[in-house]
Structures are given as C-alpha cells and as structure tokens.
Amino acid sequence: MSSFSPQTQAAIDFAADLFRQSKHAVSLTGAGLSTPSGIPDFRSTGTGLWSHDEPMEVASLTTFRTAPERFFQWFRPLASQIYNAQPNPGHLSLAELGKAGRIHSIITQNIDMLHQKAGSKNVIEMHGTMQTLTCTQCYYQAQAALHLDTFVENGRIPRCPKCGHIFKPDVILFGEQLPQAAWFKAQREARQCDLMLVVGSSLEVLPVAGLPMQALDRGAHLIIINNAQTYINVRADVVISEDVAVVIPAIVEKVLNG
C-alpha cells in the first residue's frame, strides 16, 4: 500500500469526495498517463520525443505527403512501443470508475488505445487512433494490426492491398484538423460536466487545452494530476503532482470503497 504525505492524502480524500458528489464527471487524459506503460511523452525535458526530434520535420502532414519514408522511420519505434504497451493501474482504475457509473466519458489526447484495452467504453480520441489505417489514394480503411506488425518487424511501409498506395495511420499529424465529431463531443462533455479530472496532460496543445476552462466557466469542479504545472492549476480544486499510476488508484479506491 502506498504511503502518501498528509497533504497528498488530504488531496486524494477531497478528490474522492468530489467524485462521490458528482453527477456527470469526465476525464481529460494526456501522454503522462501512458508513460508508466512505457510509452514516451512528447514534451518532458530530456526524455520527451520532442527533445530529440523537431515535430514539424518528422510528424507533420507536409512531411508525410512529401517524404513519407522519413515519417515512418521516426514512427517505427513509437509504433512498436504502443503495440507492446499494456494498461497501467491508472488506466485500469479509470475503467473501474466508468463501470461503476462514476465517470461519464474519457477525452484523451493519446493514440495508444490503452483506455480501451483497460475496459473503458466511452472514449473520445482527440488526436486519432492507432487502431486503423487509411489509404492516401482510395481511402480504403484497414485494421492497423494487420499491417503494422510487419512494418514494426522489418520496416516495410504499409501499403493498401486495393490500390498499392501508402497507408496513413489514423492519427492527427501537425497541420491536420482535429476530427470534427470527436471535437464536438469533447466540447459537449466539457460544457455538461460538473467535474473534470485532468490526468497526465500539461495542457499546452490547443484547442484541447481549453476544455478545462469551458468546464470551469459552467461551474464544474476541476482535479489535476500531473507532474508539471499547467496554466489552470490556480483554478483547480485539487492539484496532485505525483505518479498518476499510484494516485488514481488511491482516489478510485476511496470513491468506490470509502
């Protein structure tokens, strides 16, 4: 059993109380939730992906269109890490909250499908998903696992079996619009919720970073669990800067079992 400081334990208890009082809670999750599962985040100093690569050079729509081999070279180790990753206790605990009816939806910036692997049902994927690929020519969509396994193993760029053109993973690259349906759902959830739990997100990427403000402006409570400061910490009811894979299970245990 984890031992928390009195201050952290009080924050956990207060967060659990907010969940017990809530009628429509939602969670907004970012890369920091998946780092305990072995998937690197993007912005952490020294370890984040953007500490080593310039995002516009490797992960933009322009790069994919003009030099897809450069994108896939960068993408290959990340794809391997994602496919081998398993949900950590943070993902599993959020899924428990969902099953208990204590959380209405999860808005995620992650593309790793770990929420779904953990058992969460109502997941709104803001930056796309690694689950499918779409042909850049004929728009045939395929399950990614059928093609990316070979790509991860030998580096062969996945191609459409219908027309032979390159498949693009259904993830949002720099320069692409967010999926409209997901964005509308996320805004609706932010405006209707009475509690938002932000987990593992530095809230630096717009427009998703603005969702907590939309919730606050309509009277919702806000809980933030993240190692780094966010622009909206000062407005939050609870801020906990400790390991998400330990803190979330502690909150959920309090919510469900008292």
Order of alpha helices (4+ residues) and beta strands (2+ residues): alpha-beta-alpha-alpha-alpha-alpha-beta-alpha-beta-beta-beta-alpha-beta-alpha-beta-alpha-beta-beta-alpha
